[in-house]
């Protein structure tokens, strides 16, 4: 993790500590990357509850409570699914805040409707439930898309914690 990301993660951890609040994650296409960054910060156990790496649709459904009909209707990569994933992580891990990430990191799996680089996010917290869709450059490598998606999610949470 480079210095810029470490500073961002530290800001999130410090903001959560100052608020006396906790965080949980639901990661899919990033495979736990954001969780690994967060757990590198000393003292993070005060605020980080854990993560569900819900790579498979059954895990999104059975662990996080994403309705089967929602998955069938919208697919695993949609803002609505991201929102349900974040709600589920918050509920299952008993946290104040949660972030979810679900997308297509490539190099295969894209479509005209959802090309490689399509990633959906949600931030759920006290009185907040927001979902987003972002299209990262499909020419990026799988690892670059995963990294950019993790940074994007981190910045979303930081914006909410600062407001």
N, C-alpha and C positions, 0 to 999 in steps of 0.2 A: 504494500500500500504506500503510495507516495505521500509526501508531506501535506499537499493540499487536501487530499481525502482524509488524512488523519486529523487535520484541523477541523474539517467539517463534521466528522464523526464525534470528535471531542466536544464540539459545540452542541451537538444534539444531546450527548450524554450529560453535559453540564446543565443544559436547559431542563432536561427531565429531572435531574437531581434537585435543581433549585425549585421546581414545581412540586416535588415529592410525587412524581408520576412514573409510570412504567410503560414499557414498549414490548410489543410482540410483532413478529413478522410472518408473512405467508409468501414464500418464494417459489416460483416455478421455473421459468427459463433461466434465472440467475443461479439456480442450484445451490443456494446457501452462501453465495459470494458476499452479499451485504451483511449477513449474520457473521461471517468470518471477520469482516472489517470491524464490526461493532465489538466483537469479543476480544479484539486486540487491545482495547483500552482498559488500563488498570482501574479497578473499582466499578466496572460496568455492571457487576452482579447486583448492585443496588437498584438498577433501573431496567435491566434487560431480562425479560421473562423467558424468552426462547423463540424458536421458529419452527414452522412446519414447512418442510420442503415438499410441496405437493405437485410433483412433476406429472403424475398420472391423474387422469380425470376422476378415477375412483377415489383417490385420496382427497381431491377437492370436494367430492360429494360426501364421502363417508366420514372424514375427519373434520373438514371445515364447514360442512353443511350446505354446500352449493347445491341448489336443487337440480335434479337430473334433467328436468324439462328446460331449465335455463341453459344448461350445457348443450343440450340437443338443439335448441333454438338459435343460440348465439355462438356456440363453440367455446373452447377453453380460453380463447383470447378475445375478451371484450371488456369494456368498462364495467358492465353489470356483474360479470363473473369476478372481476377484480374486487369490486365492492363487497360481494358476498364472501370472498376469500378473506378480506380484511376483517369483516364482521366476525367471521368464524374464528380467526386467529385471536381476536380480542376476547371473544367469549371463552374459547377453549383454554387459552393461556392466562386468562384473568388479568388483563392489562388495561391500562388507561388509554393507550394509543396502539394502533397497529398500522402497518403498511403492507400492501400486497403488490406483487409483480408477477405478471403472466404475459408471455409473448412468444415470438418466433425469432430465435437467435440465429437460425440457419445452420449450415449452408443450404438445407433443404426445408420443405414444409410450408413455404409461402404459397400464396394464391393471388389472383388479381385483387380480390377484396381485402386480403390481409397479406401483404408482401413480407418477405424477410425483413426484419427490423421493426415490425409492428409490435409494440409493447403497451400493455394496459396496466394502470396503477390505481391504487386507492389508498387514501389516508382516512382512517376512522379514529375519532377521539371524542372527547367531551363535546357534545353538541355539534360534531363535524362528521360528515360523510361525503367525501368528494372522490370522484373517479376521473381518470384521464386516459387518453390514448395518445401515444407519441409514435411517430415513424422515424426511426433512426436510419441512417444511410445503409441501404442493403448491400453496399459494396464492402462494408466493414466486415472484419472477421467475426466469428461467433464470440470469441473472447472479448473483442472490442464492444460488441453490442451488449453483452452481459455487463461489462464494466460501466458503459454509459447509462444503461438502465439502472444500475445500482446507485450511481451518482445522482441521476434524475430523482429517484425515490428519496434519497437522503435529503436532497434540496427541497423537495415538496414538504417533507416533515419539518425541516428547519424553518421554512416560511411560516407554517402554522404555529410552531412553538414560539416564534418571535412575535407573533401578533397578539 
